[in-house]
Amino acid sequence: MSEIVDSRSQARGGTRALLIFVRFVLPALIVLSGILLAVIGHRESAYEVGALLISAGVSVALLNLLYRVGVRGDKDRGREEAAREHYDRTGQWPGE
């Protein structure tokens, strides 16, 4: 039984590490590579590709942010629905 619990906690840890990587590390690496390319490359195309990479990294970060805001909204709607069901059963709003 403890082996199952250990494997679940390891899976959660792996999932947490993957989330941190996708949310923070990946966008930072993309932006950093764009900055490095723009600084190291001394051609006009290096500046353009660097700007594109920076834009892509910022886009990844913003998409992650928008997804998290959307998920938070779903949780709020779920709590609101549960409160409405409680009100329908008891006639009192939860917490009042």
Stockholm file with secondary structure:
# STOCKHOLM 1.0

chainA/1-96         MSEIVDSRSQARGGTRALLIFVRFVLPALIVLSGILLAVIGHRESAYEVGALLISAGVSVALLNLLYRVGVRGDKDRGREEAAREHYDRTGQWPGE
#=GR chainA/1-96 SS CHHHHHHHHHHHHHHHHHHHIIIIIHHHHHHHHHHHHHHHCCSHHHHHHHHHHHHHHHHHHHHHHHHHHHHHHHHHHHHHHHHHHHHHHHSSCTTC
#=GC SS_cons        CHHHHHHHHHHHHHHHHHHHIIIIIHHHHHHHHHHHHHHHCCSHHHHHHHHHHHHHHHHHHHHHHHHHHHHHHHHHHHHHHHHHHHHHHHSSCTTC
//
